Amino acid sequence: MKRPVGISSWIAAFTVWILLSALVIFTLANFLDRARLIRDNDNEGILNTLLTISRDYDDFGLAINSSSILRERITGFAVYDTDLLALFRWGETPAVFDESLLGRETAVNRNNRFVILDRKKHSVKFVFHTGRMAPGGPSPQMIPAPQPRGPPGPPGLEPGPQATVSPGEPEENNQRRAASRQNSWGFYNSMIMGKYYYIDIAHPAYWRTQALTMVFGPLCIVVFLILVLYIRNLYIRNREYRERIEAQKNLVVLGTAASTLAHEIKNPLLSIRLQTGILDKLYSSKGREELAIINEEVDRLSALTYRVNDYLREGKGNPAPVNLYDLIADTGARLCSRDIILNSSVKDGIVFADPDRLRSVFENLIRNALESGGDPREVGVSITRSGGVLTATVYDRGNGVAEGDLGRIFDPFFTRKSAGTGIGLSICKRFTEAAGGSVTIENREGCGAEAKVILPEYTAQGTQE
């Protein structure tokens, strides 16, 4: 089954939008994953750098201040023992470590490395669990103790990292330097016995990526939606223009053919009518029935030429404010010899259209209703108002329209009537659309059909709703 162009274009537009949105989400997810990897790598690098530098200091704060990178990135550092009390604190850190932080949904655990995002402060809490247990339990050492380097120190001092003796200097200076290194080594050695390392690290690049993703992700999706809808609108409009141009070409061809046929047919029809009149006078008592058939066919051909010329007329005509109720009432009374409009109909509705062309529209629709095969007394019209438009519905209880013909009934010269011209409904559609409205025909429940003419209502200020 072939889908209408409007539905197909909507399906295609939303399919493209969904694919583009999926591409945006996939791309942004990769950016976020890359930012996360860089963040975790920075956390490890900062921790390793801090532990390396702190070997030469008896205070982690001094080690942090000695490095411009650490000083810029670390806003808080603490070491907590198995009782969760701080062995060392620097910056803004809690005095007692709250282990419930590690169980939150925002905490990510990778090999005893916990990352806790702090969106309010735009920082990252990096917690390293050394693996030490409470007293009495196993104490696996996650951080290997550094090996001393350099020659042994002065007598009475244990070897320490880089505990070297400078030749040429007094023995007192060498002993003081070695003692200082031994003190820092002792401090470092005591600190690595902690259970948790808590570092509050600034990650401006990571949070900047997060913010840009939150902003540009939905923005890109909305922009793609607007772009897809705009392209769809262009496609529909271009298609309508092409169909209109094609219809104009068909009208030109049809107009040329119709003008030629009207000129060539009218003269023979006049001659036939003249000859039948002569025969009627000469042989008044014979051939009455045959002459009547000839005259009827002549009238039908003449009506066809006039209707074709009517269809080829400029659709808009000379528009003026028209009372829709009065026009339909007059047309219905002339064709049905009675008032066919429901009493509940809108009586003060004004439309802006050519009166002659609008009258032609309702003449065709009412004639079709009368010729539908139902009771002529069931033919009626209702006029309603809604949302700035007037809807005139012509209904009957005839045979209705075959389902397969509903899409073709407005095509020129399409008809199922043996004596029909197939041009009346085409005239209705052309004149109604020229007035800014539309016309549709549907089958009624039970039997019969209804034709709805929808026209914009004309306001007192001279504009259309």
C-alpha positions as CSV (number, residue, x, y, z in Angstrom):
1,M,0.0,0.0,0.0
2,K,1.4,3.4,-1.0
3,R,1.6,5.9,1.8
4,P,0.6,9.5,1.3
5,V,3.5,11.9,0.8
6,G,2.9,13.7,4.0
7,I,3.0,10.6,6.2
8,S,6.1,9.3,4.3
9,S,7.9,12.6,4.7
10,W,7.2,12.6,8.5
11,I,8.5,9.1,8.9
12,A,11.6,9.9,6.9
13,A,12.2,13.2,8.8
14,F,11.9,11.6,12.2
15,T,14.0,8.6,11.2
16,V,16.8,11.0,10.1
17,W,16.4,13.0,13.3
18,I,16.6,9.8,15.5
19,L,19.8,8.7,13.6
20,L,21.4,12.1,14.0
21,S,20.4,12.3,17.7
22,A,21.9,8.8,18.2
23,L,25.1,10.0,16.5
24,V,25.2,13.1,18.8
25,I,24.7,11.0,21.9
26,F,27.4,8.5,20.8
27,T,29.9,11.3,20.1
28,L,29.2,13.0,23.4
29,A,29.5,9.7,25.3
30,N,32.9,9.2,23.8
31,F,33.9,12.7,24.8
32,L,32.7,12.0,28.4
33,D,34.5,8.7,28.5
34,R,37.7,10.3,27.3
35,A,37.4,13.0,29.9
36,R,36.8,10.4,32.6
37,L,39.9,8.5,31.5
38,I,42.0,11.7,31.6
39,R,40.5,12.4,35.1
40,D,41.4,9.0,36.5
41,N,44.9,9.1,35.0
42,D,45.4,12.6,36.6
43,N,44.3,11.3,39.9
44,E,46.8,8.5,39.8
45,G,49.6,10.8,38.6
46,I,48.9,13.4,41.3
47,L,48.9,10.7,44.1
48,N,52.2,9.2,42.8
49,T,53.8,12.6,42.5
50,L,52.7,13.5,46.0
51,L,54.0,10.3,47.5
52,T,57.3,10.6,45.6
53,I,57.9,14.3,46.6
54,S,56.8,13.7,50.2
55,R,59.8,11.4,50.9
56,D,62.0,14.5,51.1
57,Y,59.7,16.3,53.6
58,D,58.4,15.7,57.1
59,D,55.0,17.2,56.1
60,F,52.7,16.5,53.2
61,G,51.7,20.2,53.2
62,L,55.3,21.2,52.5
63,A,55.5,18.6,49.8
64,I,52.3,20.0,48.1
65,N,53.5,23.6,48.4
66,S,56.9,22.7,46.9
67,S,55.3,21.7,43.6
68,S,53.3,24.2,41.5
69,I,51.4,21.4,39.9
70,L,50.3,19.9,43.2
71,R,49.6,23.3,44.7
72,E,47.3,24.2,41.7
73,R,45.4,20.9,41.6
74,I,45.1,19.7,45.3
75,T,42.7,21.6,47.5
76,G,42.7,19.1,50.4
77,F,44.6,16.0,51.5
78,A,44.3,13.7,54.4
79,V,45.5,10.3,55.6
80,Y,43.1,8.2,57.8
81,D,44.0,5.3,60.0
82,T,42.0,2.1,60.5
83,D,39.9,3.9,63.2
84,L,39.0,6.4,60.5
85,L,40.7,9.2,62.4
86,A,43.0,11.5,60.5
87,L,46.7,10.9,60.8
88,F,47.3,13.9,58.7
89,R,45.1,16.7,57.4
90,W,45.8,19.6,55.0
91,G,43.3,21.9,53.4
92,E,39.5,21.4,53.6
93,T,39.2,17.8,54.7
94,P,37.0,16.0,57.3
95,A,38.5,15.1,60.7
96,V,36.8,11.7,60.6
97,F,36.5,9.7,57.3
98,D,32.9,8.7,56.4
99,E,33.0,5.3,54.8
100,S,29.4,5.7,53.7
101,L,30.7,8.0,50.9
102,L,32.2,5.0,49.2
103,G,28.8,3.2,48.9
104,R,27.0,6.1,47.2
105,E,25.8,5.8,43.6
106,T,28.2,8.6,42.6
107,A,31.2,6.8,43.9
108,V,33.1,4.7,41.3
109,N,35.4,1.9,42.6
110,R,38.2,0.7,40.4
111,N,40.9,-1.4,42.1
112,N,40.4,0.2,45.5
113,R,40.5,3.7,43.9
114,F,37.3,5.5,44.6
115,V,36.2,8.6,42.7
116,I,33.5,10.7,44.2
117,L,32.2,13.6,42.1
118,D,31.4,16.9,43.9
119,R,29.2,18.9,41.5
120,K,28.7,21.8,43.8
121,K,32.4,22.5,44.2
122,H,33.3,21.3,40.8
123,S,36.0,19.0,42.2
124,V,36.7,15.3,42.5
125,K,37.3,13.4,45.8
126,F,39.9,10.7,45.1
127,V,40.1,8.1,47.8
128,F,42.7,5.4,47.8
129,H,42.1,2.4,50.0
130,T,45.5,0.9,51.0
131,G,43.9,-2.4,52.0
132,R,44.7,-2.1,55.7
133,M,42.2,-3.7,58.1
134,A,41.2,-2.9,61.6
135,P,43.6,-4.0,64.3
136,G,43.9,-7.8,64.6
137,G,43.1,-8.4,60.9
138,P,45.4,-8.9,58.0
139,S,47.3,-5.9,56.7
140,P,48.3,-6.3,53.1
141,Q,50.5,-3.5,52.0
142,M,49.2,-2.0,48.8
143,I,52.1,0.6,48.6
144,P,55.5,-1.0,48.6
145,A,58.0,0.5,51.0
146,P,60.6,2.5,49.1
147,Q,64.1,1.1,49.1
148,P,66.8,3.3,50.6
149,R,69.3,4.7,48.1
150,G,72.9,5.9,48.5
151,P,75.7,4.9,50.8
152,P,75.0,4.4,54.5
153,G,74.7,7.5,56.7
154,P,76.9,8.5,59.6
155,P,77.3,6.1,62.5
156,G,74.2,5.8,64.6
157,L,71.8,6.5,61.7
158,E,70.0,4.0,59.7
159,P,70.3,4.2,56.0
160,G,67.7,6.5,54.4
161,P,66.8,7.7,51.0
162,Q,69.6,9.7,49.4
163,A,71.4,9.9,52.8
164,T,74.7,10.9,51.2
165,V,77.8,12.5,52.7
166,S,79.2,15.5,50.9
167,P,83.0,15.4,50.9
168,G,84.7,18.5,52.0
169,E,81.9,19.6,54.3
170,P,82.1,19.5,58.1
171,E,80.9,16.3,59.6
172,E,78.3,18.3,61.6
173,N,76.5,19.5,58.4
174,N,76.5,15.9,57.0
175,Q,75.0,14.7,60.2
176,R,72.3,17.4,60.2
177,R,71.3,16.7,56.6
178,A,71.2,13.0,57.3
179,A,69.1,13.5,60.4
180,S,66.6,15.7,58.4
181,R,66.2,13.0,55.8
182,Q,65.8,10.4,58.5
183,N,63.0,12.5,60.1
184,S,61.2,12.9,56.8
185,W,61.7,9.2,56.1
186,G,60.2,8.3,59.5
187,F,57.2,10.6,58.8
188,Y,56.6,9.1,55.4
189,N,56.9,5.6,56.7
190,S,54.3,6.3,59.4
191,M,51.9,7.9,56.9
192,I,51.9,5.0,54.5
193,M,50.5,2.9,57.3
194,G,47.1,4.7,56.9
195,K,44.0,3.0,55.6
196,Y,42.7,5.7,53.3
197,Y,44.3,8.5,51.3
198,Y,41.8,11.3,50.7
199,I,42.6,13.9,48.0
200,D,40.4,16.7,46.9
201,I,41.5,17.4,43.4
202,A,40.4,20.3,41.1
203,H,39.5,19.1,37.6
204,P,38.4,22.2,35.6
205,A,38.8,20.5,32.2
206,Y,36.6,17.6,33.3
207,W,33.9,19.7,34.6
208,R,34.1,22.0,31.6
209,T,33.6,19.0,29.4
210,Q,30.6,17.9,31.5
211,A,29.0,21.4,31.2
212,L,29.6,21.7,27.5
213,T,28.1,18.2,27.0
214,M,25.0,19.1,29.1
215,V,24.5,22.3,27.1
216,F,25.5,21.3,23.5
217,G,23.9,17.8,23.7
218,P,20.3,18.8,23.9
219,L,21.0,21.9,21.8
220,C,22.4,19.9,18.9
221,I,19.4,17.5,19.1
222,V,17.0,20.5,19.0
223,V,18.9,22.1,16.2
224,F,18.9,18.9,14.2
225,L,15.1,18.6,14.8
226,I,14.6,22.1,13.5
227,L,16.9,21.5,10.5
228,V,15.1,18.2,9.6
229,L,11.7,19.8,9.9
230,Y,12.9,22.8,7.8
231,I,14.2,20.4,5.1
232,R,11.0,18.4,5.1
233,N,9.0,21.7,4.7
234,L,11.2,22.7,1.8
235,Y,10.7,19.2,0.2
236,I,6.9,19.4,0.6
237,R,6.7,22.9,-0.7
238,N,8.9,22.1,-3.7
239,R,6.8,19.0,-4.4
240,E,3.7,21.2,-4.2
241,Y,5.3,23.7,-6.6
242,R,6.2,21.0,-9.0
243,E,2.6,19.5,-8.9
244,R,1.2,23.0,-9.4
245,I,3.4,23.6,-12.3
246,E,2.4,20.3,-13.8
247,A,-1.2,21.1,-13.2
248,Q,-0.8,24.4,-14.9
249,K,0.8,22.7,-17.9
250,N,-2.2,20.3,-18.0
251,L,-4.5,23.2,-17.8
252,V,-2.8,25.0,-20.7
253,V,-3.1,21.8,-22.8
254,L,-6.7,21.3,-21.7
255,G,-7.6,24.9,-22.3
256,T,-6.2,24.8,-25.8
257,A,-8.0,21.6,-26.6
258,A,-11.2,22.8,-24.9
259,S,-11.2,26.1,-26.8
260,T,-10.7,24.3,-30.0
261,L,-13.4,21.7,-29.3
262,A,-15.9,24.3,-28.1
263,H,-15.4,26.3,-31.3
264,E,-15.6,23.2,-33.5
265,I,-18.6,21.6,-31.6
266,K,-20.8,24.6,-31.1
267,N,-21.4,25.3,-34.8
268,P,-22.4,21.7,-35.6
269,L,-24.6,21.6,-32.5
270,L,-26.4,24.8,-33.6
271,S,-26.9,23.3,-37.1
272,I,-28.3,20.0,-35.5
273,R,-30.6,22.0,-33.3
274,L,-31.8,24.1,-36.3
275,Q,-32.4,21.0,-38.4
276,T,-34.4,19.2,-35.6
277,G,-36.5,22.3,-35.3
278,I,-37.3,22.2,-39.0
279,L,-38.1,18.5,-38.9
280,D,-40.3,19.0,-35.9
281,K,-42.4,21.5,-37.9
282,L,-42.5,19.5,-41.1
283,Y,-43.3,16.2,-39.4
284,S,-45.1,17.2,-36.3
285,S,-46.9,13.9,-36.0
286,K,-43.9,11.6,-36.6
287,G,-40.6,11.1,-34.9
288,R,-41.3,13.1,-31.8
289,E,-39.5,10.7,-29.5
290,E,-36.4,10.4,-31.8
291,L,-36.2,14.2,-32.1
292,A,-36.4,14.6,-28.3
293,I,-33.5,12.2,-27.9
294,I,-31.4,14.2,-30.4
295,N,-32.2,17.5,-28.7
296,E,-31.4,16.0,-25.3
297,E,-27.9,14.8,-26.5
298,V,-27.3,18.2,-28.1
299,D,-28.1,19.9,-24.8
300,R,-25.7,17.6,-23.0
301,L,-22.9,18.3,-25.4
302,S,-23.6,22.0,-25.1
303,A,-23.6,21.8,-21.3
304,L,-20.3,20.0,-21.4
305,T,-18.6,22.7,-23.5
306,Y,-19.9,25.4,-21.2
307,R,-18.7,23.4,-18.1
308,V,-15.3,23.0,-19.6
309,N,-15.1,26.7,-20.2
310,D,-16.3,27.3,-16.7
311,Y,-13.5,25.1,-15.3
312,L,-10.9,26.9,-17.3
313,R,-12.0,30.3,-16.0
314,E,-9.7,32.0,-13.5
315,G,-10.6,30.5,-10.1
316,K,-10.5,33.5,-7.9
317,G,-12.7,35.8,-10.0
318,N,-14.0,39.0,-8.4
319,P,-14.2,38.2,-4.6
320,A,-16.5,40.1,-2.3
321,P,-18.1,39.5,1.1
322,V,-20.9,37.0,0.7
323,N,-23.4,35.8,3.3
324,L,-23.0,32.0,3.0
325,Y,-26.4,31.2,4.5
326,D,-28.3,33.5,2.0
327,L,-26.4,32.2,-1.0
328,I,-27.0,28.5,-0.1
329,A,-30.7,29.1,0.8
330,D,-31.3,30.8,-2.6
331,T,-29.5,28.0,-4.5
332,G,-31.3,25.3,-2.6
333,A,-34.7,26.8,-3.0
334,R,-34.1,27.1,-6.8
335,L,-33.0,23.5,-7.2
336,C,-35.2,21.8,-4.6
337,S,-38.1,24.1,-4.3
338,R,-37.8,24.2,-0.6
339,D,-35.6,25.4,2.3
340,I,-32.9,22.7,2.7
341,I,-30.8,24.4,5.4
342,L,-31.1,23.3,9.0
343,N,-32.5,25.8,11.5
344,S,-29.5,25.4,13.8
345,S,-27.2,26.6,11.0
346,V,-25.1,29.8,11.3
347,K,-27.0,32.6,9.6
348,D,-24.5,35.5,9.9
349,G,-21.4,33.8,8.5
350,I,-19.6,35.9,5.9
351,V,-17.0,34.6,3.4
352,F,-14.8,36.4,0.9
353,A,-15.3,34.8,-2.5
354,D,-16.7,35.4,-6.0
355,P,-20.5,35.0,-5.6
356,D,-21.0,33.4,-9.0
357,R,-18.2,30.9,-8.5
358,L,-19.4,30.1,-5.0
359,R,-22.9,29.6,-6.3
360,S,-21.6,27.2,-8.9
361,V,-19.8,25.2,-6.2
362,F,-23.1,24.6,-4.2
363,E,-25.1,24.1,-7.4
364,N,-22.8,21.2,-8.3
365,L,-22.9,19.7,-4.8
366,I,-26.7,19.9,-4.4
367,R,-27.3,18.5,-7.9
368,N,-25.0,15.5,-7.0
369,A,-26.9,15.0,-3.8
370,L,-30.2,15.0,-5.7
371,E,-28.9,12.6,-8.3
372,S,-27.3,10.2,-5.6
373,G,-30.2,7.7,-5.8
374,G,-31.8,8.6,-2.4
375,D,-34.9,10.4,-1.4
376,P,-34.6,14.1,-2.5
377,R,-36.3,15.0,0.8
378,E,-33.2,13.7,2.7
379,V,-31.0,16.3,1.0
380,G,-30.0,19.0,3.4
381,V,-27.3,21.5,4.3
382,S,-25.8,22.6,7.7
383,I,-23.5,25.6,8.4
384,T,-21.3,25.6,11.4
385,R,-18.6,27.9,12.8
386,S,-15.4,26.8,14.5
387,G,-12.0,28.3,14.9
388,G,-12.5,31.2,12.5
389,V,-13.8,29.0,9.6
390,L,-17.3,28.2,8.3
391,T,-18.1,24.7,7.3
392,A,-21.1,24.1,4.9
393,T,-22.0,20.4,4.7
394,V,-24.3,19.1,1.9
395,Y,-25.6,15.6,2.8
396,D,-27.9,13.0,1.3
397,R,-29.1,9.4,1.9
398,G,-28.2,8.1,-1.6
399,N,-25.8,5.3,-2.7
400,G,-22.7,7.0,-1.5
401,V,-19.3,6.8,-3.2
402,A,-17.3,3.7,-3.8
403,E,-14.3,3.5,-1.5
404,G,-11.9,3.1,-4.5
405,D,-13.3,6.3,-6.1
406,L,-12.9,8.6,-3.1
407,G,-9.4,9.6,-4.2
408,R,-10.4,10.3,-7.8
409,I,-13.8,12.1,-7.6
410,F,-12.2,15.5,-8.0
411,D,-10.2,14.5,-11.1
412,P,-11.4,16.2,-14.3
413,F,-13.8,14.1,-16.4
414,F,-13.9,11.3,-13.9
415,T,-17.5,10.1,-13.4
416,R,-19.5,6.9,-12.8
417,K,-22.8,8.5,-14.1
418,S,-23.9,7.5,-17.5
419,A,-25.0,11.0,-18.3
420,G,-22.4,12.8,-16.2
421,T,-19.7,15.1,-17.5
422,G,-17.1,14.5,-14.7
423,I,-16.3,18.1,-14.5
424,G,-18.6,19.4,-11.7
425,L,-16.6,18.3,-8.7
426,S,-13.4,19.6,-10.3
427,I,-15.0,23.0,-10.6
428,C,-16.0,22.8,-6.9
429,K,-12.4,22.0,-5.9
430,R,-10.9,24.7,-8.1
431,F,-13.2,27.5,-7.0
432,T,-13.1,26.6,-3.3
433,E,-9.3,26.5,-3.2
434,A,-9.2,29.8,-5.0
435,A,-11.2,31.3,-2.2
436,G,-8.7,29.9,0.4
437,G,-10.8,27.0,1.5
438,S,-11.1,23.2,0.8
439,V,-13.8,20.7,-0.1
440,T,-14.0,17.0,0.9
441,I,-16.5,14.2,0.3
442,E,-17.0,11.3,2.7
443,N,-19.5,8.5,3.0
444,R,-22.0,8.8,5.8
445,E,-22.6,6.1,8.4
446,G,-25.5,3.9,7.2
447,C,-25.8,5.2,3.6
448,G,-25.3,8.4,1.7
449,A,-22.5,10.9,1.5
450,E,-21.6,14.3,2.7
451,A,-19.6,17.1,1.1
452,K,-17.9,19.6,3.4
453,V,-16.9,23.0,2.1
454,I,-14.6,24.8,4.5
455,L,-14.0,28.5,4.0
456,P,-12.3,31.1,6.2
457,E,-14.7,33.5,7.8
458,Y,-14.6,37.1,6.7
459,T,-14.4,39.6,9.6
460,A,-15.9,43.1,9.8
461,Q,-12.4,44.6,9.5
462,G,-12.1,43.2,6.0
463,T,-9.7,40.4,6.9
464,Q,-10.1,36.6,7.0
465,E,-9.7,34.7,10.2
